[in-house]
Each structure stands twice: as C-alpha cells, then as structure tokens.
Amino acid sequence: MYIDSHCHLNHDRLLNIGGADEVVARANAVGVAGMVSISCRVTDEFPEILKLVQGRKGVWCTIGTHPHEASDAAEKAVSLEQLVALAKSDPKIVGIGESGLDYFYKHAEVEDQQEQFRKHIRACIECDLPLVVHSRDADVDTMRIIREEGTGTRLKGVMHCFSSGRAMGEDALDFGFYISFSGIVTFPKAPELRDFAKDVPLDRILIETDSPYLAPDPFRGKINEPALVRYTNDVVAGLKKINGDEMAKHSTENFFRLFDKASLA
C-alpha cells in the first residue's frame, strides 16, 4: 500500500488524463490507498479542493498559501484566526501548507513570504496539524524561521519534494521533521539527493508525486499522477537496500504518524 503525500488533484493538467475521478481510480488500482491534494491559495483554490476531496475515501487535503502567492493581496488579508478556523472546519483537512520560502523564482516579495510562513507555522501549532514546507534556495532562512517559531512547541511537519542540501535535511531531521522524496530522486542528475536519501532514517521518509509535476523516470516529461508514486518508492527502497513492499510499509506508517488526522476508515 502506498500513500502519495503530496499531489494537486485539481490541477488543469490532470484534466488531460481524465481528471480527478480517473486519476484516483488508476492510483487505487495499483495500490495507492491514499493521497493528499495540496492547497496553494486559501481564498479561491482551497474551497475547490475541499469540495473535490469530499466523498472520496483516502483522499484528503491541506489549506495554505504557496510562497509564490505570498504577495497576493487577498492571501495576505487572511488572518491567522481565519486560517485556524478554516483548518479546523472539516476532518478532510489534514495539514497546513504548502507554505515556505522560494528564493529561486521570487514571484513574491521575500518579506511577504516570510510573514506568510510564520502565520502558517503558528496556525499549525494552534491546530496541531503538520506543516507542509516548500523551500527552494532558501535553506538557511527556512530553518531559521522554523526554529524561531517552533522551538519548544508541538510543531511537526514535512519538507516536501526535498531537493535541498544535506545540511538543511539534517537540520530538519534534528528538529523532528520528515523528509518527502518526489520523482527528483529518480533523476540521473540527482546523485547528491540519492546519497542523502540513503542516510535518512526509515521512520522519517515520506513519498510523493507532486503531480502533475516531476514525473519519475521512466516517465519524465509526461504528466505525473499519484499512480506513479510507486516508482519513486522503489528507487528509495533500492537506496535503503530493502524491497519495495517494505519501503511502502514504512512510508505509509510514517504518513499516518505525521498526518494523524487522516484515516482510511
């Protein structure tokens, strides 16, 4: 059994391969028992995602503002109190994010990204929900803010689609966070990421697609979907020198330990 800890089921690209109904059905058919559809905008996308996951067994969602959207006036207007209330409003909401810092593209002002990130961390602490962290070219500030806001609290979270340096990964692990690997770990030009994956404890690894992006080899360049998460799982299993079923068992157990509001019942 696999869990895709991070996908975007509402993305327009998935309409080209049948939309959410067919995507979820194909995933279930190959043993993907659960998936989390991630929010990038609270004000307009989140209601759409929440509606999409209703009535679907093993399909959950998050609520959050992507760092690319951090300077948007409507997203900035969402208060901490509003974010907390929304996050508590439905059992299908199992995490907060994705939120964080992206200094590679800088589609939003750095100050706005940091302010939104702090707001999301505070909401996680108040709601006791895990934080889904996006970090690109912002290793130092990402961990600095996590430590400043989260030290001494019950903050928990995952470094989504991890592709940062070893130092940041080890820092996140030391803080108690999980590391989620996407199709990037299967790419030939990612040897440093694979070297780090070998050293991540088995009880801290999650697997994701980030679909429709980052399809794993041998599907690179095609539309990604949750059914393909097993290819990333098997590459990580090889790095850990265990079989794919054992890796899937570990990552599934890890998922439910972190996202403890999620249930297959």
Secondary structure, DSSP 8 states (H G I E B T S, - for coil): -EEEEEE-TT-GGGGGGTHHHHHHHHHHHTTEEEEEE--S-TTTHHHHHHHHHTT-TTEEEEE---GGGTT-HHHHT--HHHHHHHHTS-TTEEEEEEEEEETTT--S-HHHHHHHHHHHHHHHHHHT--EEEEEES-HHHHHHHHHHHHTTS---EEETT--S-HHHHHHHHHHT-EEEE-GGGGSTT-HHHHHHHHHS-GGGEEE---BTS---TTSTTS---GGGHHHHHHHHHHHHTS-HHHHHHHHHHHHHHHSTT----
